Amino acid sequence: MKSPPARNRRADALRSRAAILDAATQVLNVDPDASLEAIAGAAGVTRPTVYAHFPSREKLLLAVVERITDEALAAMDAVDLNAGTATETLLHMIDAGAHVTERYPVLLRMISAQPVSAEADRDRHLPVADRIRQVIEQGQQAGEFDDRLPVDWLVASTISLGHTASTEQDAGRLPPTVARDVLHASLLRLLGAAEPADAPASRPSPPATNAGVSGG
């Protein structure tokens, strides 16, 4: 059994780490070039304390990514898998994750711009992919989704469409509500699913664009 001083030191270390991650998430979402000194100041700790928990800026960024991912996963897990159809569940799950990630647009753009190996990228998306796969398999078994397409393809495409919707929204090319509706419509077509019963009666039309498409 740990002595009280040891438990106190452990508790202090956990509080310091949480404060650093809180500060890094907030500071970097405003200024992605913020220094570790700025993050330490916002966390109320010294720079050496930051380095004691995170030996490099890259390690700190990885921890921030894990925190946001855990937050998004918790939101997705809060969706009741048995409360509706697989279509409704999937769309609610996608929206729940998006509600979390859209709070950190600057930070996530900076993170996505960092070079990462295919294996690391796959590992980063694996927890999200597992949850999406569970619902897609449920939908295929229930006859809601097209079962002629491989599940892995549908999972990867769902994640890619989510990233595209987020990119278009962050770039200002689509308003948030339109980005959400376009994503939903794209997913329904991809999965061969019908419009869910709880869908809005009317959807806003995507904004017109001046760019035309010319034939050969």
N, C-alpha and C positions, 0 to 999 in steps of 0.2 A: 504493500500500500504506500502511495506517495505521501510524503510529509506535507503539512499545510503550506510551508514556504514553496515547495516544489509545485503544488497545485496552484498556488497564487501566481507563480512565474508563468506557468502554462496558460492560465486564464488571461494574464496580461499580454502574453504573446499572441493569443488568439484575438484579443480585442485590437491590438496594434495591427495585425494582419487585416482584419475586417475594416478598420478605419482607413488603411492604405488603399484597399480595393475600392471602398466607397469613394474616396477622394479621386483615385485614378479614373474611375468610371465617369465621374462628373466633370473633372477638369479636362480630360482628354476629349470628352464629347463637345466641349466648347473650343478647346485649342489642342488639336492633335500633336502640335509641336511643343507642348508644354514640357518643361524640364522636370527632372526628378525632384529638384529642390522645390519647385512649385507644388508638386504633388505631396511632398513631405510636409510642406507648410499647411496645405489644405487639410491634411490628415492630423496635424498637430503632433508630428513626430520629427525626428531628425533624419537627415539623408542617410547616415549610417544605419539607422533602424530600417529604412526602406531596403537597403542593400542586404541587411541581415535576413530579411524575408524573401527578397527577390534579387538575386545576384546580378541581374542585368535587366535592361529595359524590355528585352524580348521575353524574359521570364515573367515580368509583370504583365505584359500584354497578353500572354497566354493565360495567365490567371484571370485576367479581366474577361477574356473570351469564355472561359469556363464558367465564370459567374453569370454572365448574360445567358449562356446556353442553359445553365441550370434553372435560371429564372423562366426562360421560355418553355423548358420541358415541364416545369411545375404547372405553368398555365395550360399547356396541352394536356397534362395528366388530369387536370381538374374537369375536363370534358367527360361527361358520362357516356361510355361506349355503348350503353344499352338504352339510352334515352330516346333514340330515334333511328332513322335509317342510316346505313353506312355513308350515304351521300351527305346527309345532314351532319353526321359526326365528323367526317373528314373536313368539310368546310368550316365547321365550328373550331376544329382543332387548328387548322391553318390560320384562321383569324386570331385565335388565342395567342399563338406564337408570334404573329405579326404585331399584335398590340404591344408586346414586350419589346421586340427588336426595333420598332419604329420610334421608340423613345431615345434611341442612341444612333441617329443617322450619321453624324460626323465620325464618331468613334468606329462604327462598323465599316464605313467607307475606308477609313485608314487601315483597319485590320485586313479587309479584303484585298487591299492593294499590296500587302506584304507577300513576298514570294513564299510559296509553301509547296511541298512535295505532294504528288497525287495521293500517296498513302496517308499523309497527315491530313489532307483535306477530306479524304474518305472517313478517317477516324473521327474527325471533328463533326461530320454530319451523321455518323452512325446512330447515335441515340434518337435523333429526329427521324431518320430513315426507318428505324425499327418500329416506331409508333405509326408512321404512315403505312408501312407494309401491313401491319396488323389490321388496319381498317380496310385497306384495299383488298386483302385476302377475304375479309369478311364480306365485302361488297360483291366480290366475284362469286363466292359461295352462295350468296343470296340471289344471284342473278341480276344485281343492280349494275355491275360493272362488266365491261367486255372482258371475257376470260380468254380471248384469243391472243391477247398481248401478254408478254412475260411480266410478272409482278415487279421484278427488278427494274425493268424499263419504265414501268409506270411510276415507281417510286422515284427514280432518278429524274424523270421528266417533271413530276410534281414539284420536287425541290428546285429544279431549274426554273420552272415557271414562277415560283415564289420569289426567287432572286431577281428575275426579270421585272416582275411587278414592282418590287422594292426599288430597283434601279430607276425605272421610269418615274416613279413617284418622287424619289429623292432628287432627280434631275429636273423636276418641275414640268415634265411632259404630260403627266397625268395627275389630276387631283386625287387625293386619297380615296374618296368614295368610288371614283371611276376605276382606279387601279384595282381596288378590291373586287368590283363587279366584273372587270375584264378578266381578272385571275379566276374568279369563280366560273365564268362562262368557258374559259379555256380548259379548266380542269374537267368540267362536265363533258366537253367534247372529247377530250383525251380519253376519259374513262368510259365513254359511251353511256353516260348516266342521264337520267331525266332531271328536270328542274325540281329541287326539293320543295316540299309542301310549305315550308316556312320561308320561302324566298320572297323578297319584296314584290309587291304587285307591279311596280314599274321601276325600271332602272334608268339612271341618267345616261344619256348618250355620250359616247366618247367625244372629246372636243375635235372640231374639224381641223384638218391640217392643210397647209398650203402646198405641201409636197405632193405632186402628182406622180402617177405611175404611167410611163409611156411604153408603148409596145415597140417591138424590135423594128 
